[in-house]
Each structure stands twice: as C-alpha cells, then as structure tokens.
Amino acid sequence: MVVCEGEVTEPQYLRGLERWVRNNTIEIKISDKHGVPLTLVKQAVELKESADRQARREKDGFLAYDEVWCVFDIDEHPAVNDARQLAQAYDIDLAVSNPCFELWILLHVRESPGARHRYDLLGLVAEKLPGYHKHLRFDDLASGVEDAERRARALQTQADEEGEPHRNPTTGVYRLTESITRKRCG
C-alpha cells in the first residue's frame, strides 16, 4: 500500500509505473489529510493496523500489506522528524522528496539541478516536459526510470556520506520504485 500526500502527480506516476512493470498488487491511497507528514503517517498506521486485524479475523494473510509506504515532500512541513520516528516504529517505509516530488520527475531526464526551491523545480520540470502542470503522462518518463533511480541513489549516498541524509536535493522515491519493480507480476 502506498499512501500519498499529493492528489495528482504522485498517484499518476505510481499508477503509470504499476502498469509499466505489470505489478497489479499496489494499492494507492490518496490521503484525505493533506499537508502534514505526521498526519499522513498516522493514517498509514491506521490503515495498516486495520488490514492486519482483518487478516487475523479472517485467517487470511493476503489481506495484510507486505509493505506500507508514505510518499510526501519536505516543503516547509512541520514535524517531519516525528513522522519519520512514527513510521519506523510501525515498519512503514518513507519515500520522501526534498524539496518536492518534482525532483524525482526531473531526475528521469537530467542530472540533479542542485539545491532548489520547489517552485524552481516546477519550472525546470515544465521546461523538460512541455505541458506539465502537476499532471504527467508516465509514458513520457518510462525510459528514464532507471536513470532516475541511479541519480537519486547517488544523491542519497553523497548526502549520507556528508552527514546530511535528508538534505535538499534528495529523494527516496527510488526505493519505492525499486520495490514495485522487484514485485512485478508479469
């Protein structure tokens, strides 16, 4: 299960990836509690625990989620560290982008632009993907998924080595896409 903060871009991307890798086991939930990562993680905890209870009640392990992810941006959100701690306590994975998901999109078509404000990244993505305005066609990005994963992994490795694991620019979306790809059905 993937719980998204964003209502449009992230779900469009993930649904496109799901089709592209032929993995129909993903359940995408768009949070009705926008804007605060801690609230998003709390909602994911509730959904995970509810599925676990149902799986136990019906004695059907397939009703539980094998992985639960939250996808959100750093932006200027409060309580991000609290969200990270809660997610860790409940074995929920995070795909966090700093400053925003558009960094992940941009990494499909070019190297990192360096630390940027989210509005700058929106402009850079619009330059590379004409017509982009929080809506995207996954097919325009499909050929760059492996490049984006490689570039995001390199950004994260460099940030970790320099003692700034969640700095701008970094994105953990590559961990989610790699997991989805590994579990493909077809």
Buried (B, 14 or more C-beta within 10 A) or exposed (E): BBBBBBEEBBBBBBEBBBEBBEBEBBEBBBBEEEEBBBBBBBBBBEBBEEBBEEBEEEEEEEBBBEBBBBBBBBBEBEBBEBBBEBBEEBEBBBBBBBBBBBBBBBBBBBEBEEEBEBEBBBBBBBEBBEEBEBEBEBEBBBEBBEBBBEBBBBBBEEBEEEEEEBBBBBBBBBBBBBBBBEEEEE
